[in-house]
């Protein structure tokens, strides 16, 4: 099966090797006989309704976020339509912030968001940096990654986080929440890149995109020999636990 991916702003939002998440999805799809067809969508490019099974957007510095924010706002209706149609979304750090309602920096400048996720972000004085470990109770698994952000993201009442913080800061350094999950759309601060050390989550994202590509019919993904990936997860988890709490 062909999985059509829109990689939003790959030339602007690729901090901490976030592009590596696409490489992981492509390889794990190929190992199961599927093909990842990745289309880079940048400033001024058309985002066509119904053309993709997965939308991916990475993180960047404040300057890069500001450069893409207005263009993303112009594409907002198409992103909303894709989500409503059941396409999967993975948004990391800066991309996560821009898929909320807005991002306001320390001098009060506000970047528009597109409101896919029920949240808003305001920059604080202190950067929140280091290894992070999450408990994702909805999946019965943990996620390990790396965070580096000044933004304090607050979820609206009733919004579902991606996970609860075991170690690290998470969305705001106080709520104990990290990320946001809305059906097949996920936003998170976890870099690293995220997917190489969390193979179960890579397969979750892949299965959501495959379900959309196959007309929403659930597909069981065969197991892969993930010994190295599980070792990477264990090392990152131990490093985060050693770091301690917020």
C-alpha positions, 0 to 999 in steps of 0.5 A: 500500500502507498502511504502519502505523506505531506512533510510540511516545511522540511527546509525550515523545521528540522531541528535536532534531526526531526527529519529522521522521523520520516526515515524511520517511517519509510523504513518500517513501512518498506519492511512490511511491503508498503511504500512511503510517498513523501511530498515536501510542502513549503512556503507558497506550495499548495496543500491539496485537500484529500491528497495525504494520509499523514501530515508531518511537521517538525521543530525549528528556531523562533526565526524559522517558526515566524517564517512559516507561521503566516503560510501555515495559517493560510493552509489551516483550512486544508489541515483541518479538513485532512484531520476531519477526514481521518488523516494522521498528524505528527507535529513536533515542538515548533510545529506542535506549537503552531498547530495550537491557537497561537504562540506568544514570545517573550516580547509579546509578539504573537504567531498565529496558530491554526487551532488543530490542537486545543491549546496555546503557548506562551514563552517563558524566561527559562528554557526547559531542556533535557531527556524526558520520559512519558507514561502513555497510559492510553497505550500502556507504553512509555516514550523517551525523547529530548526536549528543548523549549521555552514555550509553556503550552497549556492544554484546554480543559478536557484536552488529552495529553500524549502522556504524563511526565515521569521525568523532565518538564513536559508541556509547561514544567508544572502540569505533569502533561506532555503533548496532546493527542486528538484522534489520529493527530499527535503533537509533542515536544519530544525530539531526538528524533523521536521515532528511532527509540520508540518503535511502538509509537512509530508503528502507531503513527504508521498504522493510523496513516495506513488506516486512512490510506486503506479506507479506514480499515484497521491493519495489523502490522507484523512484528519487527526485530526491534532489539536495537530500538528497544535498547535505545529506548532503555538507554534514553529512559534510564538517562531521563530517570537519572535526570529526575523530576521537573 
